[in-house]
Structure formats: structure tokens, C-alpha cells
Amino acid sequence: MGPVIDADTHVSESEHMWSLFEKEMHPKRPVLVSVPDDTVYGGRNAFWLIDGNIVPKPAGKAGNILITPAAQKSQASRTDIPLESRELTGPEVRIRDMDRLGVHTQVVFPTLFLVYLTDDVALEVALCRAYNRWMSEACARGGDRLRWVAIPPLRSVEESVKEIRWAKEHGAVGLFFRGIEKDLNLDDPYFFPVYQAAMDHDIPICIHTGAGSPILSSLFNVERHSAYGHGRVPPIIAFRNLVANKIPEMFSTLRFGFIEASAGWVPYVLHALKRQSLLRGREFSTADLFRDYRLYVACEADEDIGYLARYIGEDNMIIGSDYAHRDPSEERELVKSMRSREDVPERITDRILSDNPKSFYGL
């Protein structure tokens, strides 16, 4: 078996990141604000003020609960993972924890950007640039142990293409997408130039759970519904739409990954696609779909992995610990959990932990 690659971990964005805002955009940078802890927000009492809105909004409709900013009382009291590791202000601290957990490489995703942040295109560009430059510098200090996923400013195709080029040159191993971006599904031709640029630079599309659609988010109350509807479901919708409309056939070497939405939905969606395709008079074979379309799905350590491998294939499953977050998706002892699975053949475990993420991220 090769080195263990944790395919999905996170950073808690810090104030240090916003110091990289360009001069003309500096007045619009995220600003840390806080309220007493006896309000409806409780211990989640600190936020980023971005474009006139608090992010995250940890109560009510269109709400999300995030680990950033770390100034929240609920985060400041954490003892499980040091702040320097969560914020990547001390990459060496995180690497020591990785050694303890038996992980060689972590692929790091954003946290703040799980939420739709602004309609201001120039501000989105500035936010993405600051994030990407911070992550490039922080992960470079970790050698080959820390790898990062870049955020393209998708409100601007032109700026996204520029940022993809910069990110690839500075060590990025993936591009962050949510399953729905504002009011666009990921099969929309609007994104085709971005997909082309990603393919040209051999960098995969990483479709992560996240609340990218303000309209969808407005339907759900975070206290009653969590972020299931507006955060966890959109990657599944993206999978269906990309496959149904044969988008991978248009970009012959581009890889697509579906991250942190588990994998148990795959048989259901494939069944729905098969029936719909037959109704349109064309066959739909699932046997080689994941291989031919270069689709990867992140499973979770307590799923029926042997059963799912029949649909996804042994070479197209990856797995992540959600390190740094503190929610039901987190599986910090990922290697231990996977190695303890007596029902999963060792060859499949090895592929999920090492070979497959290496192929997906091009490591």
C-alpha cells in the first residue's frame, strides 16, 4: 500500500487570510464581529461581516454552522485540535497530528466558502484570490504533506480561468465547486470554459457539499433541518445532471469528484438515470460509467463499502476524515476505522486510502 491520502479535510479561515486583500479591495475585506453569548446564537457568537451580511448565520432560515471564525465561544473553547492546526497558521502542528493518525497527505478544502458569500463579483474575486494565496503559502510550508483545493471566482468566467492557471502553478490539486452555484446547475454551458481550463491544466473538479444556492438555502431552517437540504443534497443533483447530459464526454480527460455527500445515494441515482434513459430510447450502462466518465465518490467509513463498490467500482472510491470540522461527518481516526473493517477486503481499503485519491488529485 502507498501513503495514506486523506481526501477531504478543512481549514478554518482566519483574519490573517484577509490581510492578503489587494489595496483597492481592502475596505471590503471580511471583518470579524461578535455579540454576547446570551442571544439566540448562543456560543456561536462571532461572525464574518461580508457584503453587509453575517457569515455564518448560525440560526434560522438559510443558516449554516461553521468552524470559522475561531473567535466563536463554541470554537475558542476547543481542545481537540489546536487553533494553529485548524487555521493552518502552524502547518507543522497539523503534520504532527497527521503522523499520529497515520496519514501522510491531507487535501485541504475551505470552510467559509461552503456558503454563498456575495453577489459582488469584484468582492468574490478578491475573496478567492486571498484564500488561494494564503493556502498556497501555508501548504507549501508542509512540503508534500499538505495539498490544497483552489476556489475559482465562478461569478466571472474570465477571472476563474486566470485563477485556475495561477493555482495550478502554485500547487493546487483541485477546484472547489458546490453542487449548485447560485442559480446555475453544473451542467450549464456557462461553466464549460472553466471545465476546459481545468482539463487543460489537469486539475479535477471537486464538487463538495455546500450551500451554494441562496434560493435553495432560504427554504431550510438550520435548527430544524440542519444543512441537509441546501448543503448535502446539491452534489447528488450535480452528479445526476452531469451524467444525464453527458458533460464528461465533452471534456475527455477531466475528472469529477463528489465530496462529503457520502456514497449511499449512488445506486438510487443510477437506477433513476437508467429508467429515464430507457424512456428516451437510449441504453444506459452503469458497468463502466465511473471509469469512462472519470467520476470519483467519497464514501464514509461506516457505509456498506463492499456493496457500493459493485456500482462505483473499486478504483473510483475515495475517503476523507473532514479533519478540523466537528460534526457528524468527521472521522478523525479514519485509518483506524477503515483498517478495522473486516467486511472490506484489504485491496479495496488500500485503493480507497491511497491509490484512488492519488489518481483523482494527480498526486
N, C-alpha and C positions, 0 to 999 in steps of 0.2 A: 504493500500500500504506500502511496505517496503522502506528502504532508497534508494534514487536515486543513481544509479551507472552510471557514465559517462564512457562508454566502450572504448573510444578512445581519449586520449589526448597525448601531446607530451612534450619532454624535448629538450632544446637547449644545445647540448653538449658543455662543456666549457673546458678551459685549465686545470682546477682542475682535470678533469677526467683522463687526461693523466699522471698525477703525480703518478698514480697507476700502470704504466707500470713496469714490472719486470726489474731488473737491466740489464740483458743481452740484453733486447729488447729496453731499454730506448733510444739509439741513433736513433731508427726507429719510435719513437713516432710522432704523428701529430704535426706539427709546424705551428704556426699562421703566415701568410704572408699577406701583403697588397700592394695595388697600388694606385696611385692618382685616384680621383673620376671623372676625365675628360677623362677616357678611355672608350672603348666600354662596360665595365662592369658597368659604372655609379656608383650609390650608393651601389651596391653590390660589394664592392671593397676590401673585405677581404676574405681569404680562408684558408683551412687547406692544408698544403703540406703533402701528404701521398704517399709514394712509388713513388716519383718523379712527382706526378700529383696534380693539384689543385682541391679541392673538397669543395664546389660545383663548377661546371663550369657553370656560370650563363648566358652564351651566346653561340650561335652556336649549331652545331650538338652534340648529346649526352649530352646536357645541362640539368641542374636542378637548380631550385631556392629554396634555403632552408633558414631557420632562423638561422642556425649556420654557421660560428661563429657570435657571437653577436657584434663583432667589426666592422662589415659592417656598413657603414654610414646609410644604409636603416634600420638597426636594432637598432643601437645606439640611434637613434632619437625617438624610440618608447615610447609612454606614456600610451598605452592601458593596458599593462601587465608589471609589474615591472620585471627587469632583474633577481632578486633573485627568482622569481616565474618561469620564463622561464627556467632558468638553474638549478633550484632546489638547489641552494646554500642556500636558505631560505625557506624550506618547509612550515614554519608557515605562510609565506606571501601568498603562494598559497592556503593554507587552509582557510585563511580569505576570499579570493576571492570565493572559493567554497561555503562558508557559504552564501555569498551574492547571489550566483547564485542558491542556493537551492540544491546543490549537496553534498551528503555525502561522496562518494568514487570516486576517479578518477583512471582509469587504464592507466598507462603511457607507451607510445611507444617511440622508438628512432626517431631521425630526420636524423642525418648524415648517418645512416645505411640504409636509404631509397635508397641510391645509392650504386652500386657495387664499392668497395674500392680498392681491391688489389688481385693479383694472388699469392702473397707471403703467403703461408699457415701459417708460423710461425707468421707473422705480423697480419694476420686475427685473429689468436688465441689470441694474445696479445691485440688487439683492443677489442675483445668481452669480454675478462676477465676484462679489465679495466672498460669497460662500465657496466658490470654486477655488479662488486664490488662497483662502485660508486652509482649505482641505489639502490642496496640493503641497503647501508648505509643511503642514502638520504631519501628513502621512510620509513625506519624504524623510522626515526625521526618524521614521520607523523602518527605514530600509525597505525590504520586500515583504515585511510582515503586515503592514497596513496599506490597503489599497482602497481607492475611493471612487464613488459614483458621482459624476458631474450632473449639474442641473442646467439644462438649456432653457433660456427665457422664451417659452413657447408662444407668447403673445407676439413675438417678432421672429418670423422665419429667418430673415437675413441675419439677425443677431445670434440666433440659435446656431446657424451654420458656422459663424465665426467662432462661437464659444466651443463648439464641438472640436474644431481644429485645434484651438488653444488647449483644451482639456486633454486631448489625446497626446499632444506634445509634452504635457506636464503630468502624465502618469495615470489619468483616469482610465477605469476599466469598464465603465458602463455609463448609460444615460438614464436619468431618473424621469419616469413618466408616472402619472396616476391613470386609473382606468378610464376616466372621463376627464378631459381638460376643458374647464369652464363649460361651454355648451357644445363641445365637439367630441364625437366618438373617435377612437383611434384609427378607424378605417377611413376617416375623412381625407380626401385628396390634399387638404391644407397641409397635412403632415408629411406628404411624400418627399418634398425637398429635404426635410430633416432626416427621414429614413435613408435617403440616398447619401447624404453626408455621413451618416452613421456607418453605412455599409462601406463607403469609400475609405473610411478611417478604421474599419474593422473593430467597431465598438458596439456592443449589444444594447438593445432597448430593454430596460429593466422596469417592468410595469408593477409598481409597488402599491400596496393598499394605501389609501389616502383620500381625503375629502377634496377632490379637485373641482367638483361641480357645485357652485353656490346654490343653484336651484334645487338640486337633489338634497343637499345638506339642510336646507330650510324646512324639509318635511319631517325631520327627526329631532327628538329631544334627547340630548346625550345622557341625561339621568335615567330615562325610561328605556331608551333604545340602544345605548352605547353608540359606537361609531359603526355598527354592523352594516346598516343600510347604505350610508353615504361614504364609508371608508373601505369596508372589507369586500363588498359585492362588486364594485366597479371593475376590478381586474378580471372577474369572471365574464362580465359583459364585454370587455375588450377582447378576451380570448374568442368568444363566440363571433364577434363582428369581424375580427381579423381573419379568422379561418373561413367563415361563411363567404366572405368577399375575396378570398384567395390573395390577400395582400402579400403574404410571404413569397408567392410566386413572382411578384413584381420586383422583389429585391432578393436576388438569388442566393446571396451568402449572408444576409442579415439574420442575426439571432435575436429571438424574443424570449424574455423570461417573465414569469408571473410569480411575484414575490410576496410572501407573508399572507396569502389568502388561503393557505393550506392546499391540499390536493384532492380532497374527497369529492369535490364537485366535478371532477373530470369525467367520470362515467356518465353522469347525468347530462352534461353539456354535449358530449359526443353522441349520446342517444338522440337528443333533440336535433342536433345537426344532421344526423343520418336520416331521420324522418323527414326533415324539411328538404333535404337534398333530393330524396327519392320523390317527394311530391313535385319537385321542379323537373323531374325526369332525368336526373343525372346521378350516377352512383357516388357514394361517399365511403371510401375505405379508410378505416382508422388504423390499420395494421402498421403502416409506416408513416403515419401523419406527423408524429413528433420528430422523427428523424429527417424526413424530407422537408418539413417546414422549419426545422431548426428551433423547435419550441422546447423550453425548459420550464419545469414547475417545481416550486419549493414546497416540499412536503413538511410535515411536522412529526416529531419523534414518537408520538403516541398514535399515529394513524395506522391503518392496515396497509403497510407498505408493500407487502407481497401481492395483495390484491390489486393495488394501484399500479404496480409495475406491469401488470398484464395490459393495461391501457396506455400508460405513458412510455413504457419501455425502461429497461434498466439503465440506459445511458442518458436519460433526459430528466432525471430527478436530481434536485439539489436540496440543500437544507441550511437553515440559518438559526442562530440562537436568539436573535433580537436583543443581543447584548446591549446594555446601558438602559434599555427600557425596563419598566417594571409593570408588566401587565400579563394577562393570561397567555399571550403568545411567547413570552420569554421562556427559554430553555437553556439557562446558562451552562448547566452540566450536559451539554449536547453530546459530546463524545462518549461520556459515561452512559448516557441514556441509550444512545444508538448501539453501543457495544454490548449492552445488557439484553438486547432483543434476541432471544433465542429463536424466534419465529422468522427472522430475516436472515437469509444466507449471508455469510461474510463477504462474498464477492459483491453483493448489492450494496452492503453497508460501505465497503471501500469505495465503490463508484460514487455513491451519494456524498460521502465526506471528502473525496479528493479528486477523482478523475473527472467527474461531471462538472463541478464548478470550475475546474481548471480549463476545461474545454469551453464552457459558456463565457467566462470572463476573459479568455485568451491569455491566461497567466503562463 
